[in-house]
């Protein structure tokens, strides 16, 4: 039953998205940029269709992930450990990051020191996770060779 409903909703959203995309393409960029009425009647509904699709996808992903996690206590424990480790990596990255106010462009806008620190922390998180992923692949390869 749920599968049929999801198929129907997906079909409706797909058809609506295709219709609005075709209307936008046929109208043209110049006309849409020049007229706020066209923006409101063409672009705004297209964005709402995209937002609705994204919201539906996120809801179902969260539901099925939580269902999978809570159905197996061992899976829940491993997920919790992973989340805690990820939080520790974020905390370490934020701790070693330095932030200073940075100009964003020629228009005079500035990125705050806190924003710059979060950007740097995000880069550190990426680097740490990349090193861990490479180490895990190397370790896995060595382990397979040993067997």
C-alpha positions in Angstrom: 0.0 0.0 0.0 2.7 2.5 1.0 4.7 1.5 -2.1 1.8 2.4 -4.3 1.2 5.7 -2.6 4.9 6.6 -3.0 4.9 5.7 -6.6 1.9 7.9 -7.2 3.4 10.8 -5.3 6.7 10.4 -7.2 4.8 10.4 -10.5 2.8 13.5 -9.6 5.9 15.4 -8.5 7.8 14.3 -11.6 5.1 15.4 -14.0 4.7 18.7 -12.2 8.4 19.3 -12.2 8.7 18.4 -15.9 5.8 20.8 -16.8 7.3 23.7 -14.8 10.8 23.1 -16.2 9.4 23.1 -19.8 7.5 26.3 -19.1 10.7 27.9 -17.7 12.8 26.8 -20.7 10.2 27.9 -23.2 9.8 31.3 -21.5 13.5 32.1 -21.6 16.0 33.6 -19.1 15.7 37.2 -20.2 12.0 37.4 -19.9 12.0 35.7 -16.4 14.8 38.0 -15.2 12.9 41.0 -16.4 9.5 40.2 -14.9 8.8 39.5 -11.2 5.4 38.2 -12.2 7.0 35.5 -14.3 9.4 34.7 -11.5 6.5 34.3 -9.1 4.4 32.2 -11.5 7.2 30.0 -13.0 10.2 29.8 -10.7 8.6 29.8 -7.3 6.3 26.8 -8.0 9.3 24.9 -9.4 11.2 25.6 -6.2 8.3 24.4 -4.1 8.1 21.2 -6.0 11.9 20.7 -5.4 11.5 21.5 -1.7 8.6 19.1 -1.4 10.5 16.3 -3.1 13.5 17.0 -0.9 11.4 17.0 2.3 9.7 13.7 1.4 13.0 12.1 0.6 14.6 13.3 3.9 11.6 12.1 6.0 11.7 8.6 4.5 15.5 8.4 4.8 15.3 9.4 8.5 12.4 6.9 9.1 14.1 4.0 7.5 17.5 4.7 9.0 16.1 5.0 12.5 14.0 1.8 11.9 17.2 0.0 10.8 19.2 1.3 13.8 16.6 0.6 16.5 15.7 -2.9 15.1 19.2 -4.2 16.1 20.8 -3.3 19.4 24.3 -4.0 18.1 23.6 -1.7 15.2 22.4 1.0 17.5 25.6 0.7 19.6 27.9 0.9 16.6 26.0 3.9 15.2 26.2 5.7 18.5 30.0 5.0 18.7 30.4 6.3 15.2 28.4 9.5 16.0 30.5 10.1 19.1 33.8 9.6 17.2 32.6 12.0 14.5 31.7 14.5 17.2 35.2 14.1 18.7 36.8 14.7 15.3 34.7 17.8 14.8 35.6 19.0 18.3 39.4 18.4 17.7 39.2 20.1 14.3 37.4 23.2 15.8 40.0 23.3 18.6 43.0 23.4 16.3 41.3 25.8 13.8 42.1 29.5 13.9 39.7 32.1 12.6 40.3 35.6 11.4 38.0 38.0 9.7 38.4 37.5 5.9 37.2 39.7 3.0 34.9 37.7 0.7 35.2 39.8 -2.5 35.3 43.2 -4.0 32.0 44.3 -2.6 33.4 44.7 0.9 31.6 41.8 2.6 33.5 40.1 5.4 33.5 36.6 6.7 33.5 36.7 10.5 36.3 35.1 12.5 33.8 32.4 13.8 32.7 31.6 10.2 36.4 31.4 9.1 37.1 29.1 12.0 34.2 26.8 11.1 35.4 26.7 7.5 38.9 25.8 8.6 37.5 23.2 11.0 35.5 21.7 8.2 38.6 21.3 6.1 40.4 19.7 9.0 37.5 17.2 9.5 37.7 16.4 5.8 41.5 15.8 6.0 41.2 13.6 9.1 38.4 11.5 7.7 40.3 11.2 4.4 43.4 9.9 6.2 41.3 7.5 8.3 39.6 6.2 5.1 43.0 5.7 3.4 44.4 4.0 6.5 41.3 1.7 6.7 41.8 0.7 3.0 45.5 0.0 3.4 44.8 -2.0 6.6 42.1 -4.0 4.9 44.4 -4.7 2.0 47.2 -5.8 4.2 44.8 -8.0 6.2 43.6 -9.7 3.1 47.1 -10.3 1.9 48.0 -11.8 5.3 45.2 -14.3 5.0 
